[in-house]
Amino acid sequence: MNKKLQTLKYIVSDFVSASLTWSLFYVFRKLYIESAKYGISIPVIFDNRFYWGLILIPTFWILIYYLTGTYKEVYRKSRLREIGQTLLISIIGVLIIFFSLLLDDQIGSYKNYYQSLITLFLVHFGLTASFRFIISSRTSHRIHNRIIGFNTLLIGSNENALKSYNEIQNQTKSSGNKFVGFIHVEGKNGNSQILSKTLPHLGELSELKAVIKKYNIEEVIIAIESYEHENIGKIINDLQDMELIIKVIPDMYDILSGSVKMTSIFGAPLIEISREIMPDWEQSTKRFFDILISFFVLTALSWIYLIIAIAVKLGSKGPVFYSHERIGWHGKPFFIHKFRSMYVDAEKSGPALSSKNDSRITPFGKFIRKVRLDEIPQFYNVLIGEMSIVGPRPERQFFIDQIIVKAPHYKHLHKVRPGITSWGQVKYGYAENVDEMTERLKYDIIYIENMSLGVDLKILIYTVLIVVQGRGK
């Protein structure tokens, strides 16, 4: 499946819908609203205002849809829920357009305002919902008829696994699971021989991540026995830093307690492990402001970069920037960039954390570390999507391996983009040892579980105070 192509279909569809709406609404205003006001038939002339609207109005709608998460999970859309979301967003967007662009129109009576508002809403919602319904219906048809599907791995090899596999495979309409194979959890593989006849056995639990990467797994279904349940926490923890959907077969207690939610009339009852940390609109807004602020810092404040670069070069021999590999979102490595604050070959004896009176730090390096100016090249990392302005600080694999021994839940940090600043960074500054890194971890975990734009704003305010007061270390 080509996710980028599917997303492009929705974007083009929404752009065309918005363009058609603006064109039809423009004609409506000329032929009805303005003609009624002046008492004569007004000819439809497409002037500059029309053409500017034809560019700006659809762009406005695409931005709103992006910020509200419309273009996420484009293959897993519920048509009914999509119509409801389109209805709500159309109401909000039409009101914004009306009060910002149309309220100053010259009209014959106030009834014309209501007519304009209702017409704009009905045309926009009708066209947008119709085009989207066609795309999502065609996608649903292809999924239900097993033309396309999501690479799925079954975890388990006993009675529950066999039962779950048969139930999903025998559905009248497919829920999209294209089983690649199964792996076993323990030595008791009572039904592995039966499963192996129709489903490849890909290995054991210790090989889970390797199997997922090798077969491009998009969804994991955990179908293990009650005596194997102690492994569920470990499995979910191991998969936290991977971009996939995790589902667990429920027992009767889960069903009675309300943990099992209906997602499809024809689908098997499964508990989906929620990976949503923030609502879609907040995630998109956070990313939008990351891009906006980073672009501003990298352009408008470029003179600051030049001054710091000259000072670093004059302060000690060596390159201006220091770049090295860190582990980021979904456990993917990337190169983080800083202004060099240490002497060259500071880690010639191996990776080492900095300390309060570290002799490896240059005199100018001490200053820029105190006011966090050594970190500002990371706005480039933010701009290209490797980092966020606020998020857990990324670490090197060398230290992650040590942290995980003491705190296996460290992998939860990879659920989000790492940040230039974080709650742990505000509390601790630069960690001087693995124990401090582990202690800082709990603040980053709490941040992730409580992520919101409001929390990000508070962390930014405290970060600015640290920079102004020079309290960094």
JOJO-V6806 format. One record per residue. RES is the residue in three letters. PHI is phi in degrees with one decimal (999 if undefined). PSI is psi in radians with two decimals (none if undefined). Layout:
res = {RES,RES}
phi = {PHI,PHI}
psi = {PSI,PSI}
This chain:
res = {MET,ASN,LYS,LYS,LEU,GLN,THR,LEU,LYS,TYR,ILE,VAL,SER,ASP,PHE,VAL,SER,ALA,SER,LEU,THR,TRP,SER,LEU,PHE,TYR,VAL,PHE,ARG,LYS,LEU,TYR,ILE,GLU,SER,ALA,LYS,TYR,GLY,ILE,SER,ILE,PRO,VAL,ILE,PHE,ASP,ASN,ARG,PHE,TYR,TRP,GLY,LEU,ILE,LEU,ILE,PRO,THR,PHE,TRP,ILE,LEU,ILE,TYR,TYR,LEU,THR,GLY,THR,TYR,LYS,GLU,VAL,TYR,ARG,LYS,SER,ARG,LEU,ARG,GLU,ILE,GLY,GLN,THR,LEU,LEU,ILE,SER,ILE,ILE,GLY,VAL,LEU,ILE,ILE,PHE,PHE,SER,LEU,LEU,LEU,ASP,ASP,GLN,ILE,GLY,SER,TYR,LYS,ASN,TYR,TYR,GLN,SER,LEU,ILE,THR,LEU,PHE,LEU,VAL,HIS,PHE,GLY,LEU,THR,ALA,SER,PHE,ARG,PHE,ILE,ILE,SER,SER,ARG,THR,SER,HIS,ARG,ILE,HIS,ASN,ARG,ILE,ILE,GLY,PHE,ASN,THR,LEU,LEU,ILE,GLY,SER,ASN,GLU,ASN,ALA,LEU,LYS,SER,TYR,ASN,GLU,ILE,GLN,ASN,GLN,THR,LYS,SER,SER,GLY,ASN,LYS,PHE,VAL,GLY,PHE,ILE,HIS,VAL,GLU,GLY,LYS,ASN,GLY,ASN,SER,GLN,ILE,LEU,SER,LYS,THR,LEU,PRO,HIS,LEU,GLY,GLU,LEU,SER,GLU,LEU,LYS,ALA,VAL,ILE,LYS,LYS,TYR,ASN,ILE,GLU,GLU,VAL,ILE,ILE,ALA,ILE,GLU,SER,TYR,GLU,HIS,GLU,ASN,ILE,GLY,LYS,ILE,ILE,ASN,ASP,LEU,GLN,ASP,MET,GLU,LEU,ILE,ILE,LYS,VAL,ILE,PRO,ASP,MET,TYR,ASP,ILE,LEU,SER,GLY,SER,VAL,LYS,MET,THR,SER,ILE,PHE,GLY,ALA,PRO,LEU,ILE,GLU,ILE,SER,ARG,GLU,ILE,MET,PRO,ASP,TRP,GLU,GLN,SER,THR,LYS,ARG,PHE,PHE,ASP,ILE,LEU,ILE,SER,PHE,PHE,VAL,LEU,THR,ALA,LEU,SER,TRP,ILE,TYR,LEU,ILE,ILE,ALA,ILE,ALA,VAL,LYS,LEU,GLY,SER,LYS,GLY,PRO,VAL,PHE,TYR,SER,HIS,GLU,ARG,ILE,GLY,TRP,HIS,GLY,LYS,PRO,PHE,PHE,ILE,HIS,LYS,PHE,ARG,SER,MET,TYR,VAL,ASP,ALA,GLU,LYS,SER,GLY,PRO,ALA,LEU,SER,SER,LYS,ASN,ASP,SER,ARG,ILE,THR,PRO,PHE,GLY,LYS,PHE,ILE,ARG,LYS,VAL,ARG,LEU,ASP,GLU,ILE,PRO,GLN,PHE,TYR,ASN,VAL,LEU,ILE,GLY,GLU,MET,SER,ILE,VAL,GLY,PRO,ARG,PRO,GLU,ARG,GLN,PHE,PHE,ILE,ASP,GLN,ILE,ILE,VAL,LYS,ALA,PRO,HIS,TYR,LYS,HIS,LEU,HIS,LYS,VAL,ARG,PRO,GLY,ILE,THR,SER,TRP,GLY,GLN,VAL,LYS,TYR,GLY,TYR,ALA,GLU,ASN,VAL,ASP,GLU,MET,THR,GLU,ARG,LEU,LYS,TYR,ASP,ILE,ILE,TYR,ILE,GLU,ASN,MET,SER,LEU,GLY,VAL,ASP,LEU,LYS,ILE,LEU,ILE,TYR,THR,VAL,LEU,ILE,VAL,VAL,GLN,GLY,ARG,GLY,LYS}
phi = {999,-103.2,-65.0,-64.4,-66.1,-64.4,-63.9,-61.4,-59.6,-66.7,-64.8,-62.4,-59.7,-67.1,-65.8,-64.1,-60.3,-66.6,-65.9,-63.2,-60.2,-62.7,-64.5,-66.3,-68.0,-62.0,-63.7,-58.9,-64.7,-67.0,-76.8,-114.1,-66.9,-71.9,-63.5,-67.4,-69.0,-91.3,74.3,-134.5,-75.5,-90.0,-68.9,-84.9,-115.5,-85.1,-93.7,-61.4,-62.3,-64.1,-69.4,-64.1,-63.2,-66.0,-94.1,-76.4,-63.5,-60.3,-62.6,-58.3,-65.1,-61.1,-63.6,-61.9,-63.3,-63.4,-66.1,-95.5,78.7,-62.3,-96.6,-97.2,49.7,-68.6,-95.6,-119.6,-88.0,-88.6,-62.4,-66.7,-67.0,-65.8,-63.4,-62.9,-66.3,-62.8,-60.9,-64.2,-66.4,-63.5,-61.3,-63.8,-63.9,-64.6,-63.6,-62.6,-62.3,-61.6,-75.6,-94.2,-119.9,-103.1,-67.2,-89.3,-60.3,-81.4,-131.1,-78.4,-152.4,-65.5,-60.0,-63.8,-61.0,-63.9,-63.7,-64.3,-62.1,-66.2,-63.5,-59.5,-64.3,-62.6,-67.3,-63.7,-62.9,-60.1,-69.1,-62.6,-62.6,-66.5,-63.0,-65.2,-62.3,-64.1,-64.4,-68.1,-67.4,-64.8,-64.9,-60.5,-60.2,-67.6,-70.9,-59.5,-97.1,61.7,-76.6,-127.8,-167.2,-107.8,-55.0,-123.0,-111.4,-96.5,-103.5,133.2,-145.8,-110.6,-59.6,-62.4,-65.3,-63.5,-63.3,-64.5,-61.4,-63.3,-63.7,-70.1,-69.2,-91.3,-62.4,-59.9,-117.1,-65.1,-93.2,103.0,-80.7,-107.3,-67.1,-93.3,170.3,-136.6,-125.9,-98.1,-98.0,-128.0,-71.8,-83.8,-106.7,-56.8,-116.0,-64.0,-67.5,-69.0,-61.4,-62.9,-68.6,-120.4,-136.1,-63.3,-87.5,-98.8,142.6,-116.8,-59.4,-65.0,-99.9,-53.3,-66.1,-64.7,-64.7,-60.7,-69.5,-64.1,-104.3,50.5,-68.4,-107.7,-145.0,-121.1,-114.5,-90.6,-128.9,-107.0,-80.2,-60.4,-75.0,-102.8,-61.7,-63.7,-85.3,-59.7,-58.7,-66.1,-61.5,-63.0,-63.9,-66.4,-95.4,-60.7,-93.5,-113.1,-88.6,-154.3,-97.0,-114.8,-127.4,-127.5,-72.1,-88.0,-101.7,-63.6,-63.3,-61.0,-65.9,-69.1,-81.9,87.4,-74.4,-92.3,-107.3,-72.9,-116.2,-155.1,-63.9,-95.9,-77.9,-72.3,-72.6,-137.1,-93.4,-92.5,-72.1,-66.8,-111.0,-78.5,-91.7,-127.3,-57.4,-53.8,-66.8,-71.9,-61.5,-67.6,-65.3,-59.3,-66.5,-59.9,-71.7,-57.6,-66.4,-62.1,-67.1,-63.3,-61.1,-63.3,-63.2,-74.4,-105.6,-65.6,-105.5,-62.3,-63.8,-66.5,-58.7,-63.8,-62.9,-65.2,-60.3,-64.1,-64.9,-63.4,-66.4,-75.8,-73.3,-163.9,-70.6,131.3,-70.5,-72.1,-104.3,-122.9,-123.8,-152.9,-78.6,-126.4,-102.5,-118.2,-58.0,58.7,73.9,-86.8,-73.8,-152.9,-99.7,-90.2,-120.2,-140.0,-74.3,-63.8,-116.4,-120.9,-68.7,-60.2,64.7,-65.0,-117.6,-66.2,-94.2,120.7,-58.2,-149.4,-80.2,-81.8,-123.5,-59.1,-112.2,-72.8,-71.7,-77.3,-83.9,-73.5,-56.5,-69.3,-60.8,-62.6,-67.4,-68.2,-73.5,-65.1,-102.8,64.0,-72.4,-67.3,-88.0,-65.9,-62.2,-70.0,-62.9,-67.9,-59.5,-67.3,-60.0,-90.9,92.1,-81.0,-136.7,-122.9,-68.6,-116.2,171.3,-58.5,-67.6,-75.5,-121.2,-81.6,-57.7,-56.9,-83.4,-60.8,-59.8,-76.8,-65.7,-62.6,-60.3,-89.8,-141.0,-59.2,-74.6,-56.0,-61.4,-61.2,-65.8,-81.3,-73.7,-129.4,-66.2,-66.9,-125.3,-71.7,-133.6,-153.0,-63.8,-62.1,-68.1,-64.3,-74.5,-114.0,71.1,-77.5,-70.2,-98.5,-156.4,-65.1,-62.1,-67.2,-63.4,-67.9,-66.3,-65.8,-57.0,-63.5,-70.4,-70.2,-65.0,-61.4,-60.1,-60.8,-73.1,-125.2,-59.8,-162.8,-64.5,-64.7,-64.7,-58.6,-63.5,-61.8,-64.2,-63.7,-62.0,-67.1,-65.8,-60.8,-62.0,-63.9,-64.9,-64.3,-85.8,63.7,-96.4,-70.5,-137.1}
psi = {2.43,1.68,-0.67,-0.71,-0.72,-0.70,-0.72,-0.64,-0.77,-0.71,-0.82,-0.75,-0.80,-0.65,-0.77,-0.74,-0.80,-0.66,-0.79,-0.72,-0.83,-0.71,-0.82,-0.67,-0.65,-0.79,-0.73,-0.76,-0.71,-0.86,-0.48,-1.02,-0.94,-0.64,-0.68,-0.62,-0.81,-0.16,0.22,2.82,2.05,2.15,2.58,1.83,2.14,1.69,-3.01,-0.61,-0.68,-0.81,-0.63,-0.73,-0.61,-0.39,-0.86,-0.69,-0.90,-0.65,-0.71,-0.80,-0.74,-0.70,-0.77,-0.78,-0.68,-0.81,-0.46,0.15,0.35,-0.56,0.34,2.59,0.96,-0.29,-0.09,0.66,2.39,2.18,-0.69,-0.78,-0.60,-0.68,-0.73,-0.76,-0.69,-0.70,-0.86,-0.81,-0.63,-0.71,-0.84,-0.84,-0.73,-0.67,-0.71,-0.83,-0.75,-0.87,-0.39,-0.49,-0.57,-0.26,-0.43,0.04,2.53,2.15,2.87,-0.70,2.90,-0.35,-0.54,-0.56,-0.85,-0.70,-0.72,-0.81,-0.85,-0.73,-0.81,-0.78,-0.87,-0.74,-0.80,-0.88,-0.75,-0.84,-0.81,-0.86,-0.66,-0.83,-0.74,-0.69,-0.65,-0.80,-0.87,-0.57,-0.72,-0.70,-0.80,-0.72,-0.76,-0.63,-0.85,-0.55,0.25,0.47,-0.69,2.78,3.09,2.18,2.09,2.40,2.28,2.20,2.00,2.72,0.26,-2.69,-0.81,-0.69,-0.80,-0.77,-0.78,-0.75,-0.83,-0.70,-0.76,-0.72,-0.53,0.12,2.46,-0.78,2.20,2.52,0.11,-0.01,2.01,1.65,2.22,-0.59,-3.00,2.75,2.64,2.74,-0.85,-3.04,-0.31,1.53,1.12,-0.58,0.23,-0.58,-0.67,-0.78,-0.69,-0.35,-0.51,-0.25,2.20,2.42,2.01,-0.09,-2.80,3.11,-0.60,-0.33,0.19,-0.95,-0.65,-0.71,-0.75,-0.77,-0.72,-0.70,0.22,0.88,2.33,-0.35,2.44,2.29,2.04,1.95,1.21,2.92,2.87,-0.61,-0.13,0.05,-0.39,-0.27,-0.25,-0.82,-0.73,-0.74,-0.87,-0.70,-0.69,-0.48,-0.02,-0.57,0.24,2.53,1.44,2.94,2.34,2.23,2.59,2.40,2.38,2.73,-3.14,-0.56,-0.73,-0.71,-0.80,-0.53,-0.08,0.24,-0.40,2.03,2.44,2.17,-0.31,2.44,-0.65,-0.19,2.77,2.58,1.99,2.64,2.09,2.18,1.99,2.28,0.01,1.99,-0.67,2.68,2.66,-0.74,-0.59,-0.70,-0.78,-0.69,-0.71,-0.80,-0.68,-0.80,-0.54,-0.83,-0.79,-0.87,-0.73,-0.75,-0.72,-0.83,-0.71,-0.36,-1.07,-0.52,0.39,-0.47,-0.56,-0.71,-0.74,-0.76,-0.80,-0.70,-0.76,-0.74,-0.70,-0.75,-0.69,-0.44,-0.60,2.79,2.52,3.07,2.80,-0.74,2.66,2.10,2.35,2.87,2.33,2.89,2.21,-2.50,2.30,0.45,0.26,2.32,2.60,2.90,2.11,2.58,2.40,2.79,2.34,2.19,-0.01,2.86,2.71,2.54,0.55,-0.41,0.65,-0.38,0.07,2.95,2.33,2.42,2.68,2.71,3.08,-0.83,0.88,2.10,-0.22,-0.27,2.32,2.80,-0.80,-0.56,-0.63,-0.68,-0.90,-0.43,-0.62,-0.66,0.21,0.27,-0.30,-0.35,-0.24,-0.37,-0.29,-0.17,-0.42,-0.74,-0.64,-0.79,-0.66,0.07,0.10,-0.44,3.02,2.89,-0.73,2.23,2.92,2.46,2.34,2.58,2.91,2.64,-0.59,-0.76,-0.54,-0.72,-0.61,-0.67,-0.73,-0.52,-0.69,-0.55,1.51,-0.41,0.06,-0.53,-0.35,-0.45,-0.41,0.05,-0.31,2.87,2.40,2.83,2.89,-0.65,2.76,2.98,-0.73,-0.65,-0.70,-0.69,-0.71,-0.37,-2.57,2.18,2.46,-0.23,3.01,-0.59,-0.74,-0.64,-0.69,-0.69,-0.69,-0.47,-0.70,-0.57,-0.64,-0.61,-0.79,-0.69,-0.82,-0.73,-0.21,0.42,2.33,2.89,-0.59,-0.76,-0.73,-0.73,-0.74,-0.77,-0.68,-0.71,-0.80,-0.58,-0.75,-0.73,-0.71,-0.72,-0.82,-0.72,-0.12,0.70,0.12,2.80,none}
